[in-house]
């Protein structure tokens, strides 16, 4: 989020900023739906940690270049006190098309997410992983929850970004697909009928990206520090490896569509304090217990992938999620002060994660 350091409000300046970025940073930065947002993207990496290291480097570069233009930058699922009346849609053709189709929904307060791509060897494996990852989306959302404040008040949610973004169509957890051909048939039918112009207008929590050869996980809130981002990137890669190599939660949850949607709501509301439904046990279990089980099962895979240190830090992140940290900051600072601390944390490894 691009910020005005005078009052720590959102600065509707991304179009202006993007035109002035250095040749090094410019290929990694892009506009988003709202003029106060900039998307940073790494190149593909074989390891989660290398991707996280590049993301950290990009954060440092962006913070430095925006500072030269009298602006600051921060990252979280929502801006704590932004309101829709101050929101402007980016001028790019894609985002004007979003505004044309979404009408005033496109001018709701901007939301910010962390998207992680996992490279796949072939379309059928990608579709299989898409189905399996659905079972992990509520826990990933709970772990990443980093948007407690909305329109200047505590929303009562850990990730209020989730219900705000839910106002858009083609969001949430997709259904199970029998095969890649099944996926293509569904998407092609919608495209042929001009429901939307291209597959990237599918804003599901997890989706295929055939042009990139990836499965993209989109359910998580943007993180305020590089360390937290590294933990979640490592978690996604580890879960993907665990599922494809031996399976895990998919067997008991992949077809429990209604359960997954209820767990998604519980995760957005309660974060890591959520009690998630386990259909096999016939009861709700703490998200923290589910995470402990995942860490135990996934650690050998994380070691094989070279991201075990970051993956094991998921336990520490669970004990104080971004939402919990923001609320803690809110005890000592007003909301502009919270945003200032988020900005300080954006690219500083020394700041508490």
ABEGO torsion letter per residue (X at the ends): XBBBAAAGBBBBAAAAAAAABBAAAAAABBBBABAABBBBBBBBBABAAAAAAAAAAAAAAAAAAAAAAGBBBBBBABBAABBAAABBBBABAAAAAAAAAAEAAAABBBBBBBBBBBBBABAAAAAAAAAAAAAAAAAAAAAABABABBGGBBAGBABAAAAAAAABBGBEBBBBBABAAAAAAAAAAAAAAGABABAAABABABBBBAAAGBBBBAABBBBABAAAAAAAAAAAAAAAAAAAAAEBAAAAAAABAAAAAAAAAAAAAAEAABBBBBAAAGBBBBAAAAAAAAAAAAAAAAAAAGAAAAAAAAAAAAABBAAAAAAAAAAABBAAAAAAAAAAAAABAABBX
